[in-house]
Amino acid sequence: MESRSMEQELDVLKKSPLSTFEVYPKRIVWTSDLGVSNSQSLLDDKPGQAILMGVTTPTSIGPGGSILIDFGREISGWVEIVTPVMPEKDRLRKARIRLGESVSEAMSEIGEASNASNDCAIRDQVVELAWLGKTMVGPGGFRFMRIDNLEADLSVELDEVRAMLQIRDIPYLGSFRSSDERLNEIWLTGARTVHLNMQDYLWDGIKRDRLVWLGDMHPEVRTILAVFGVNEVVTDSLDLIRHQTPVETWMNSISSYSLWWIIIHSELWLQTGDQEYLAEQETYMTELLYRLLKYIGEDGRESLDGVRFVDWPTYGQKDAVHEGLQALMVMTMQSGGLLMSELGNSALSEKCREAAKRLMEAPLIHSGRKAPAALAALAGIKDAGEIAESILKVDGPSDLSTFYGYYVLDALAEADDIETGIDFISQYWGGMFDLGATTFWENFDLSWLDNAARIDELVPEGKVDVHATYGEHSYKGLRNSLCHGWASGPTAWLSEFVLGISPASPGFETVYIEPRLATLEWVEGTYPTPRGVIHVSHRRSADGSVSSDVDLPAGIKVVRRP
């Protein structure tokens, strides 16, 4: 038999797109009153290897003792626990490991009223720790870890505890900096939130659901394009759901998510100009568009079936859902008309354009909710300025979701009200910062700030445990994901509408550079394109005018909007 080298054997295996990085504990949040010694040694960088004769004293957790560790940042990955030589070699030590995105979650019990669970990734389990070895726990999404010694008469000794961050090792080609440091940090946090969810496929959240949801993908894709540029995780995820979904059913069982699949392809084509990839979608997209046309009545009203969903706060509210779906159908038919024209199917392109016109002309009563009203403005059904004044700006950044809050921002930009958009970002997304967030959440409401404890501390007497107390629908209590990609919208929005960069033609052959600084003194940054990275810097002069320096890659031309 011909021998093969390891290199030859690896050549035939599929290489993971993910890399791993070591993250050591940043602080010890809490230890039980008795039984824990030398806990601070866990904060030292160590080799990640069991050593027969260590030179440092291990951390010891006595019977019944516990310790709570903070890794300082949200992590998608697993934990490695390195144990030294311990007495009674033949007895494995049982320990309970609890992972959490908040201190509260790491300290919780499964199934209690706060809705802690092991859904999607095991975050609460009993493990046996080896004598002089390494034990891996996970994977999951977490920042905090609690370790409990379950032994009645033996100590658990730890040489080392570290998290292994699993993530795509890709550069941040896009950037955003301005005179507002809070805004800068929000841009970067949105980028980090999506980056963590760029696993084998593009997930919604790293704790749960760890799935590809097409609606969630839209803000994520826009953020990826603004930060990382074109990445195969996007096309792989779009194709995964297409392969898994017969055209006669809805993607993710939600009719609007099949609409988002078409809208995403339209925006992806505009950003990339990838005609070959677009052509691969032609058969499925053609069949889907013909199916969707059947859900538009002669009166121009949509009649989508399946799960009728816009966002969770409006779920089950018939008028609000219809308003949102009507607008999404307009956007889908507009996208379909554009894409079919590019693919040379003029007959279907015309059908889509005619359907979009009928949808726009159908009577539409506003529900008064911000999410569907924003979609109506973006679809061109209603005037964006009128919608902004009558609905979007009423009561400030209330009635927002971390998902559809992005479209409220987009509609404010359409109304040329960047100042209000920035204010909403600072208050709403910044409110998560004020509670200790390092990534953005599946669900949040500004009312949660009232008398709230931070998520990175034990809940003080008289304070509200935000993570355990709030939320509803799929994200009630501790089930709420604190790293959810659909919440990244401000990152894409700031790059497009404040930095002012957007494609004017497919693949950025031409580009719009339209900075809108509102009250900012200056803004600068970068935007990745298939032709290279665009660099811009905008400064407000004493007379209020804005001067710009623009550095364009070869093959890109700045044009004015018609």
RAQUIMO-V720888 format. One line per field, one symbol per residue. ss: DSSP state (H for helix, E for strand, - for the rest). phi: phi as a letter, one per 20 degrees, with the letter a starting at -180 (. if undefined). burial: # if it has 16 or more other ideal C-beta (glycine too) atoms within 10 Angstrom, else .. A space follows every 10 residues. Layout:
ss = ???
phi = ???
burial = ???
//
This chain:
ss = -----HHHHH H-------EE EEEE--EEEE E----EE-HH HHH------- --------EE E----EEEEE EEEEEEEEEE EEE------- --EEEEEEEE --HHHH---- ---------- ---EEEEEE- --EEEEEEEE EEEEEEEEE- -----EEE-E EEEEEEE--- ----EEEE-- HHHHHHHHHH HHHHHHHE-- -E--E----- ---HHHHHHH HHHHHHH--- -HHHHHHHHH HHHH------ HHHEHHHHHH HHHHHHHHHH HH--HHHHHH -HHHHHHHHH HHH--E---- -E----E--- -HHH---HHH HHHHHHHHHH HHHHHHHHHH HH---HHHHH HHHHHHHHHH H--------H HHHHHHHHH- ---HHHHHHH HH-------- ----HHHHHH HHHH---HHH HHHHHHHHHH HHHH------ -----HHHH- -E-------- ---E-HHHH- --HHH-HHH- ---EHHHHHH HHHHHHHH-- EEE--HHH-E EEE------- -EEEEEEEE- -EEEEEEEEE -----EEEEE E-----EE-- --
phi = .ffcfgffff feeeeffedd cecegeaefa cffcndclff ffeefcfmcf cfcfedeffd dfgmebbcdd enafcdrbdd dddefcglgf dfeecedcdb ecggffeedf nfgfmfbdgm bfdcbecdef flbcddcpea dacdbdddee fecceddcfa cbedfdafec fefebbcbfd ffffffgfff ffgfgfeeeg ceeebeeael cedffgffff fffgffddmf bffffffgfg fffecgfede flmdgfffff gfffffffff fdmeffffff egffffffff ffgfedffen efcgdmfebd bffdfnegff ffgffgffff ffffffffff ffenefffgf ffffffffff efgceffnef fffffffffn fcfffffffe cfefmmfeld dfeegfffff ffffemdfff gfffffffff ffgfdnfdbe dfbacfffff leeffdcfff gneeegfeed nblecflffg fdbcffeegg ffffffdefn dbfebgmmfc bedcfcelef ebbbrcbfcf dpeedcbcce efenfddcdc ddffndcfce ff
burial = .......... ......#... ..###..### #...###.#. ##...#...# .......### ##..###### ##.####### ####.#.... .####.#### ########.. ...####..# #.##..#.#. #...#.#### #########. #..####### ########.# ..######.# ..##.##### ########## ########## .######### ########## #.###.###. ##..#.#..# ##.####### ######.### ####..##.. #..###.##. .##..#...# ##.#...### ####.....# ########## ########## .##.#..##. ###.##.### .#.#.##.## #########. ##.#..##.. ###...#.## ########## #####.##.# ########## ##..###### #####..#.. .######.#. ....###### #...#.#### ########## ########## ####.####. #.######.# .######### ####.##### .........# .#...#.... ..
//
